[in-house]
């Protein structure tokens, strides 16, 4: 019974980690798209940087 519970716990952990990694990939893609839009649409005057830092 204990090995079965350990296997089920391991499956749940791996599924949860995989789901979290998939969400992080989507967040990274969204940030990259926003960065590219800001890079293309940056103002011509000033230092040319569209971000503050």
N, CA, C and O atoms as a Maestro MAE file, in Angstrom:
{
 s_m_m2io_version
 :::
 2.0.0
}

f_m_ct {
 s_m_title
 :::
 protein
 m_atom[212] {
  # First column is atom index #
  i_m_mmod_type
  r_m_x_coord
  r_m_y_coord
  r_m_z_coord
  i_m_residue_number
  s_m_chain_name
  s_m_pdb_residue_name
  s_m_pdb_atom_name
  i_m_atomic_number
  :::
  1 25 0.823 -1.199 0.000 1 A "UNK " " N  " 7
  2 3 0.000 0.000 0.000 1 A "UNK " " CA " 6
  3 2 0.864 1.259 0.000 1 A "UNK " " C  " 6
  4 15 0.562 2.218 -0.710 1 A "UNK " " O  " 8
  5 25 1.939 1.262 0.794 2 A "UNK " " N  " 7
  6 3 2.814 2.439 0.872 2 A "UNK " " CA " 6
  7 2 3.497 2.704 -0.473 2 A "UNK " " C  " 6
  8 15 3.532 3.859 -0.898 2 A "UNK " " O  " 8
  9 25 4.048 1.683 -1.172 3 A "UNK " " N  " 7
  10 3 4.653 1.986 -2.481 3 A "UNK " " CA " 6
  11 2 3.647 2.552 -3.480 3 A "UNK " " C  " 6
  12 15 3.997 3.414 -4.286 3 A "UNK " " O  " 8
  13 25 2.419 2.084 -3.435 4 A "UNK " " N  " 7
  14 3 1.400 2.617 -4.334 4 A "UNK " " CA " 6
  15 2 1.133 4.088 -4.032 4 A "UNK " " C  " 6
  16 15 0.996 4.891 -4.955 4 A "UNK " " O  " 8
  17 25 1.058 4.446 -2.762 5 A "UNK " " N  " 7
  18 3 0.854 5.846 -2.386 5 A "UNK " " CA " 6
  19 2 2.049 6.705 -2.804 5 A "UNK " " C  " 6
  20 15 1.874 7.837 -3.254 5 A "UNK " " O  " 8
  21 25 3.256 6.170 -2.655 6 A "UNK " " N  " 7
  22 3 4.440 6.920 -3.071 6 A "UNK " " CA " 6
  23 2 4.448 7.154 -4.583 6 A "UNK " " C  " 6
  24 15 4.810 8.238 -5.040 6 A "UNK " " O  " 8
  25 25 4.057 6.164 -5.342 7 A "UNK " " N  " 7
  26 3 4.004 6.320 -6.800 7 A "UNK " " CA " 6
  27 2 2.943 7.344 -7.185 7 A "UNK " " C  " 6
  28 15 3.175 8.186 -8.053 7 A "UNK " " O  " 8
  29 25 1.788 7.275 -6.547 8 A "UNK " " N  " 7
  30 3 0.738 8.256 -6.840 8 A "UNK " " CA " 6
  31 2 1.178 9.674 -6.461 8 A "UNK " " C  " 6
  32 15 0.890 10.628 -7.183 8 A "UNK " " O  " 8
  33 25 1.861 9.809 -5.347 9 A "UNK " " N  " 7
  34 3 2.369 11.113 -4.939 9 A "UNK " " CA " 6
  35 2 3.397 11.638 -5.933 9 A "UNK " " C  " 6
  36 15 3.401 12.824 -6.265 9 A "UNK " " O  " 8
  37 25 4.264 10.756 -6.403 10 A "UNK " " N  " 7
  38 3 5.264 11.148 -7.395 10 A "UNK " " CA " 6
  39 2 4.595 11.584 -8.697 10 A "UNK " " C  " 6
  40 15 5.013 12.571 -9.303 10 A "UNK " " O  " 8
  41 25 3.577 10.870 -9.130 11 A "UNK " " N  " 7
  42 3 2.854 11.240 -10.351 11 A "UNK " " CA " 6
  43 2 2.198 12.611 -10.179 11 A "UNK " " C  " 6
  44 15 2.255 13.441 -11.086 11 A "UNK " " O  " 8
  45 25 1.584 12.850 -9.037 12 A "UNK " " N  " 7
  46 3 0.955 14.150 -8.796 12 A "UNK " " CA " 6
  47 2 1.978 15.277 -8.794 12 A "UNK " " C  " 6
  48 15 1.723 16.350 -9.341 12 A "UNK " " O  " 8
  49 25 3.134 15.039 -8.181 13 A "UNK " " N  " 7
  50 3 4.179 16.070 -8.158 13 A "UNK " " CA " 6
  51 2 4.698 16.370 -9.557 13 A "UNK " " C  " 6
  52 15 4.884 17.531 -9.922 13 A "UNK " " O  " 8
  53 25 4.930 15.327 -10.333 14 A "UNK " " N  " 7
  54 3 5.437 15.542 -11.691 14 A "UNK " " CA " 6
  55 2 4.396 16.236 -12.564 14 A "UNK " " C  " 6
  56 15 4.742 17.098 -13.372 14 A "UNK " " O  " 8
  57 25 3.129 15.870 -12.411 15 A "UNK " " N  " 7
  58 3 2.077 16.527 -13.182 15 A "UNK " " CA " 6
  59 2 1.968 17.993 -12.793 15 A "UNK " " C  " 6
  60 15 1.820 18.857 -13.657 15 A "UNK " " O  " 8
  61 25 2.040 18.275 -11.501 16 A "UNK " " N  " 7
  62 3 1.975 19.667 -11.031 16 A "UNK " " CA " 6
  63 2 3.160 20.479 -11.515 16 A "UNK " " C  " 6
  64 15 2.999 21.633 -11.912 16 A "UNK " " O  " 8
  65 25 4.347 19.895 -11.487 17 A "UNK " " N  " 7
  66 3 5.535 20.606 -11.963 17 A "UNK " " CA " 6
  67 2 5.446 20.844 -13.462 17 A "UNK " " C  " 6
  68 15 5.815 21.915 -13.943 17 A "UNK " " O  " 8
  69 25 4.969 19.872 -14.191 18 A "UNK " " N  " 7
  70 3 4.824 20.041 -15.637 18 A "UNK " " CA " 6
  71 2 3.823 21.132 -15.982 18 A "UNK " " C  " 6
  72 15 4.040 21.911 -16.910 18 A "UNK " " O  " 8
  73 25 2.734 21.187 -15.241 19 A "UNK " " N  " 7
  74 3 1.730 22.226 -15.465 19 A "UNK " " CA " 6
  75 2 2.299 23.604 -15.153 19 A "UNK " " C  " 6
  76 15 2.054 24.558 -15.890 19 A "UNK " " O  " 8
  77 25 3.066 23.715 -14.053 20 A "UNK " " N  " 7
  78 3 3.663 24.998 -13.679 20 A "UNK " " CA " 6
  79 2 4.695 25.435 -14.710 20 A "UNK " " C  " 6
  80 15 4.771 26.616 -15.048 20 A "UNK " " O  " 8
  81 25 5.487 24.500 -15.210 21 A "UNK " " N  " 7
  82 3 6.487 24.837 -16.219 21 A "UNK " " CA " 6
  83 2 5.809 25.292 -17.507 21 A "UNK " " C  " 6
  84 15 6.290 26.209 -18.174 21 A "UNK " " O  " 8
  85 25 4.703 24.659 -17.855 22 A "UNK " " N  " 7
  86 3 3.978 25.067 -19.061 22 A "UNK " " CA " 6
  87 2 3.447 26.484 -18.912 22 A "UNK " " C  " 6
  88 15 3.520 27.271 -19.856 22 A "UNK " " O  " 8
  89 25 2.917 26.821 -17.749 23 A "UNK " " N  " 7
  90 3 2.437 28.186 -17.508 23 A "UNK " " CA " 6
  91 2 3.593 29.176 -17.569 23 A "UNK " " C  " 6
  92 15 3.449 30.262 -18.129 23 A "UNK " " O  " 8
  93 25 4.736 28.810 -16.998 24 A "UNK " " N  " 7
  94 3 5.895 29.708 -17.041 24 A "UNK " " CA " 6
  95 2 6.371 29.929 -18.470 24 A "UNK " " C  " 6
  96 15 6.812 31.030 -18.802 24 A "UNK " " O  " 8
  97 25 6.294 28.915 -19.320 25 A "UNK " " N  " 7
  98 3 6.662 29.084 -20.727 25 A "UNK " " CA " 6
  99 2 5.736 30.078 -21.402 25 A "UNK " " C  " 6
  100 15 6.198 30.926 -22.166 25 A "UNK " " O  " 8
  101 25 4.425 29.992 -21.135 26 A "UNK " " N  " 7
  102 3 3.483 30.929 -21.740 26 A "UNK " " CA " 6
  103 2 3.735 32.347 -21.247 26 A "UNK " " C  " 6
  104 15 3.641 33.297 -22.024 26 A "UNK " " O  " 8
  105 25 4.059 32.503 -19.948 27 A "UNK " " N  " 7
  106 3 4.385 33.828 -19.412 27 A "UNK " " CA " 6
  107 2 5.639 34.371 -20.090 27 A "UNK " " C  " 6
  108 15 5.692 35.549 -20.442 27 A "UNK " " O  " 8
  109 25 6.649 33.521 -20.275 28 A "UNK " " N  " 7
  110 3 7.881 33.956 -20.923 28 A "UNK " " CA " 6
  111 2 7.628 34.376 -22.369 28 A "UNK " " C  " 6
  112 15 8.203 35.361 -22.833 28 A "UNK " " O  " 8
  113 25 6.786 33.653 -23.077 29 A "UNK " " N  " 7
  114 3 6.464 34.013 -24.462 29 A "UNK " " CA " 6
  115 2 5.728 35.351 -24.504 29 A "UNK " " C  " 6
  116 15 6.001 36.172 -25.380 29 A "UNK " " O  " 8
  117 25 4.799 35.587 -23.573 30 A "UNK " " N  " 7
  118 3 4.063 36.848 -23.538 30 A "UNK " " CA " 6
  119 2 5.001 38.016 -23.253 30 A "UNK " " C  " 6
  120 15 4.885 39.070 -23.878 30 A "UNK " " O  " 8
  121 25 5.927 37.838 -22.315 31 A "UNK " " N  " 7
  122 3 6.885 38.898 -22.006 31 A "UNK " " CA " 6
  123 2 7.792 39.171 -23.201 31 A "UNK " " C  " 6
  124 15 8.105 40.326 -23.489 31 A "UNK " " O  " 8
  125 25 8.210 38.136 -23.887 32 A "UNK " " N  " 7
  126 3 9.056 38.313 -25.073 32 A "UNK " " CA " 6
  127 2 8.310 39.089 -26.155 32 A "UNK " " C  " 6
  128 15 8.895 39.965 -26.792 32 A "UNK " " O  " 8
  129 25 7.035 38.786 -26.374 33 A "UNK " " N  " 7
  130 3 6.252 39.502 -27.375 33 A "UNK " " CA " 6
  131 2 6.109 40.971 -26.984 33 A "UNK " " C  " 6
  132 15 6.252 41.853 -27.830 33 A "UNK " " O  " 8
  133 25 5.829 41.238 -25.708 34 A "UNK " " N  " 7
  134 3 5.732 42.626 -25.267 34 A "UNK " " CA " 6
  135 2 7.052 43.360 -25.433 34 A "UNK " " C  " 6
  136 15 7.064 44.526 -25.828 34 A "UNK " " O  " 8
  137 25 8.156 42.699 -25.139 35 A "UNK " " N  " 7
  138 3 9.471 43.320 -25.293 35 A "UNK " " CA " 6
  139 2 9.748 43.634 -26.753 35 A "UNK " " C  " 6
  140 15 10.266 44.705 -27.070 35 A "UNK " " O  " 8
  141 25 9.405 42.706 -27.650 36 A "UNK " " N  " 7
  142 3 9.626 42.944 -29.078 36 A "UNK " " CA " 6
  143 2 8.758 44.086 -29.592 36 A "UNK " " C  " 6
  144 15 9.217 44.891 -30.402 36 A "UNK " " O  " 8
  145 25 7.509 44.169 -29.131 37 A "UNK " " N  " 7
  146 3 6.638 45.279 -29.541 37 A "UNK " " CA " 6
  147 2 7.224 46.596 -29.049 37 A "UNK " " C  " 6
  148 15 7.246 47.578 -29.790 37 A "UNK " " O  " 8
  149 25 7.696 46.625 -27.815 38 A "UNK " " N  " 7
  150 3 8.317 47.839 -27.288 38 A "UNK " " CA " 6
  151 2 9.607 48.182 -28.007 38 A "UNK " " C  " 6
  152 15 9.919 49.360 -28.175 38 A "UNK " " O  " 8
  153 25 10.347 47.203 -28.425 39 A "UNK " " N  " 7
  154 3 11.595 47.447 -29.146 39 A "UNK " " CA " 6
  155 2 11.316 48.036 -30.523 39 A "UNK " " C  " 6
  156 15 12.028 48.931 -30.978 39 A "UNK " " O  " 8
  157 25 10.276 47.529 -31.186 40 A "UNK " " N  " 7
  158 3 9.935 48.023 -32.527 40 A "UNK " " CA " 6
  159 2 9.274 49.388 -32.441 40 A "UNK " " C  " 6
  160 15 9.540 50.249 -33.279 40 A "UNK " " O  " 8
  161 25 8.420 49.606 -31.449 41 A "UNK " " N  " 7
  162 3 7.645 50.837 -31.342 41 A "UNK " " CA " 6
  163 2 8.300 51.864 -30.428 41 A "UNK " " C  " 6
  164 15 7.607 52.715 -29.870 41 A "UNK " " O  " 8
  165 25 9.614 51.807 -30.261 42 A "UNK " " N  " 7
  166 3 10.276 52.739 -29.355 42 A "UNK " " CA " 6
  167 2 10.279 54.149 -29.954 42 A "UNK " " C  " 6
  168 15 10.248 54.315 -31.174 42 A "UNK " " O  " 8
  169 25 10.315 55.148 -29.091 43 A "UNK " " N  " 7
  170 3 10.317 56.523 -29.598 43 A "UNK " " CA " 6
  171 2 11.641 56.865 -30.287 43 A "UNK " " C  " 6
  172 15 12.697 56.350 -29.919 43 A "UNK " " O  " 8
  173 25 11.567 57.730 -31.277 44 A "UNK " " N  " 7
  174 3 12.774 58.115 -32.019 44 A "UNK " " CA " 6
  175 2 13.585 59.174 -31.276 44 A "UNK " " C  " 6
  176 15 14.800 59.262 -31.458 44 A "UNK " " O  " 8
  177 25 12.933 59.969 -30.450 45 A "UNK " " N  " 7
  178 3 13.643 61.024 -29.737 45 A "UNK " " CA " 6
  179 2 14.194 60.507 -28.418 45 A "UNK " " C  " 6
  180 15 13.787 59.447 -27.943 45 A "UNK " " O  " 8
  181 25 15.112 61.245 -27.831 46 A "UNK " " N  " 7
  182 3 15.669 60.856 -26.534 46 A "UNK " " CA " 6
  183 2 16.727 59.782 -26.681 46 A "UNK " " C  " 6
  184 15 17.418 59.707 -27.697 46 A "UNK " " O  " 8
  185 25 16.845 58.964 -25.670 47 A "UNK " " N  " 7
  186 3 17.878 57.926 -25.670 47 A "UNK " " CA " 6
  187 2 17.473 56.713 -26.488 47 A "UNK " " C  " 6
  188 15 18.308 55.849 -26.755 47 A "UNK " " O  " 8
  189 25 16.219 56.626 -26.890 48 A "UNK " " N  " 7
  190 3 15.766 55.502 -27.685 48 A "UNK " " CA " 6
  191 2 15.329 54.317 -26.863 48 A "UNK " " C  " 6
  192 15 14.929 53.292 -27.416 48 A "UNK " " O  " 8
  193 25 15.398 54.438 -25.533 49 A "UNK " " N  " 7
  194 3 14.949 53.342 -24.677 49 A "UNK " " CA " 6
  195 2 13.506 53.558 -24.292 49 A "UNK " " C  " 6
  196 15 13.119 54.663 -23.912 49 A "UNK " " O  " 8
  197 25 12.707 52.512 -24.387 50 A "UNK " " N  " 7
  198 3 11.294 52.631 -24.058 50 A "UNK " " CA " 6
  199 2 11.019 52.191 -22.626 50 A "UNK " " C  " 6
  200 15 9.882 52.293 -22.164 50 A "UNK " " O  " 8
  201 25 12.021 51.708 -21.919 51 A "UNK " " N  " 7
  202 3 11.842 51.287 -20.537 51 A "UNK " " CA " 6
  203 2 12.599 52.241 -19.628 51 A "UNK " " C  " 6
  204 15 13.438 53.008 -20.100 51 A "UNK " " O  " 8
  205 25 12.313 52.205 -18.331 52 A "UNK " " N  " 7
  206 3 12.883 53.173 -17.396 52 A "UNK " " CA " 6
  207 2 14.275 52.781 -16.907 52 A "UNK " " C  " 6
  208 15 15.110 53.654 -16.668 52 A "UNK " " O  " 8
  209 25 14.532 51.511 -16.756 53 A "UNK " " N  " 7
  210 3 15.777 51.106 -16.137 53 A "UNK " " CA " 6
  211 2 16.875 50.943 -17.140 53 A "UNK " " C  " 6
  212 15 18.000 50.601 -16.774 53 A "UNK " " O  " 8
  :::
 }
 m_bond[211] {
  # First column is bond index #
  i_m_from
  i_m_to
  i_m_order
  :::
  1 1 2 1
  2 2 3 1
  3 3 4 2
  4 3 5 1
  5 5 6 1
  6 6 7 1
  7 7 8 2
  8 7 9 1
  9 9 10 1
  10 10 11 1
  11 11 12 2
  12 11 13 1
  13 13 14 1
  14 14 15 1
  15 15 16 2
  16 15 17 1
  17 17 18 1
  18 18 19 1
  19 19 20 2
  20 19 21 1
  21 21 22 1
  22 22 23 1
  23 23 24 2
  24 23 25 1
  25 25 26 1
  26 26 27 1
  27 27 28 2
  28 27 29 1
  29 29 30 1
  30 30 31 1
  31 31 32 2
  32 31 33 1
  33 33 34 1
  34 34 35 1
  35 35 36 2
  36 35 37 1
  37 37 38 1
  38 38 39 1
  39 39 40 2
  40 39 41 1
  41 41 42 1
  42 42 43 1
  43 43 44 2
  44 43 45 1
  45 45 46 1
  46 46 47 1
  47 47 48 2
  48 47 49 1
  49 49 50 1
  50 50 51 1
  51 51 52 2
  52 51 53 1
  53 53 54 1
  54 54 55 1
  55 55 56 2
  56 55 57 1
  57 57 58 1
  58 58 59 1
  59 59 60 2
  60 59 61 1
  61 61 62 1
  62 62 63 1
  63 63 64 2
  64 63 65 1
  65 65 66 1
  66 66 67 1
  67 67 68 2
  68 67 69 1
  69 69 70 1
  70 70 71 1
  71 71 72 2
  72 71 73 1
  73 73 74 1
  74 74 75 1
  75 75 76 2
  76 75 77 1
  77 77 78 1
  78 78 79 1
  79 79 80 2
  80 79 81 1
  81 81 82 1
  82 82 83 1
  83 83 84 2
  84 83 85 1
  85 85 86 1
  86 86 87 1
  87 87 88 2
  88 87 89 1
  89 89 90 1
  90 90 91 1
  91 91 92 2
  92 91 93 1
  93 93 94 1
  94 94 95 1
  95 95 96 2
  96 95 97 1
  97 97 98 1
  98 98 99 1
  99 99 100 2
  100 99 101 1
  101 101 102 1
  102 102 103 1
  103 103 104 2
  104 103 105 1
  105 105 106 1
  106 106 107 1
  107 107 108 2
  108 107 109 1
  109 109 110 1
  110 110 111 1
  111 111 112 2
  112 111 113 1
  113 113 114 1
  114 114 115 1
  115 115 116 2
  116 115 117 1
  117 117 118 1
  118 118 119 1
  119 119 120 2
  120 119 121 1
  121 121 122 1
  122 122 123 1
  123 123 124 2
  124 123 125 1
  125 125 126 1
  126 126 127 1
  127 127 128 2
  128 127 129 1
  129 129 130 1
  130 130 131 1
  131 131 132 2
  132 131 133 1
  133 133 134 1
  134 134 135 1
  135 135 136 2
  136 135 137 1
  137 137 138 1
  138 138 139 1
  139 139 140 2
  140 139 141 1
  141 141 142 1
  142 142 143 1
  143 143 144 2
  144 143 145 1
  145 145 146 1
  146 146 147 1
  147 147 148 2
  148 147 149 1
  149 149 150 1
  150 150 151 1
  151 151 152 2
  152 151 153 1
  153 153 154 1
  154 154 155 1
  155 155 156 2
  156 155 157 1
  157 157 158 1
  158 158 159 1
  159 159 160 2
  160 159 161 1
  161 161 162 1
  162 162 163 1
  163 163 164 2
  164 163 165 1
  165 165 166 1
  166 166 167 1
  167 167 168 2
  168 167 169 1
  169 169 170 1
  170 170 171 1
  171 171 172 2
  172 171 173 1
  173 173 174 1
  174 174 175 1
  175 175 176 2
  176 175 177 1
  177 177 178 1
  178 178 179 1
  179 179 180 2
  180 179 181 1
  181 181 182 1
  182 182 183 1
  183 183 184 2
  184 183 185 1
  185 185 186 1
  186 186 187 1
  187 187 188 2
  188 187 189 1
  189 189 190 1
  190 190 191 1
  191 191 192 2
  192 191 193 1
  193 193 194 1
  194 194 195 1
  195 195 196 2
  196 195 197 1
  197 197 198 1
  198 198 199 1
  199 199 200 2
  200 199 201 1
  201 201 202 1
  202 202 203 1
  203 203 204 2
  204 203 205 1
  205 205 206 1
  206 206 207 1
  207 207 208 2
  208 207 209 1
  209 209 210 1
  210 210 211 1
  211 211 212 2
  :::
 }
}
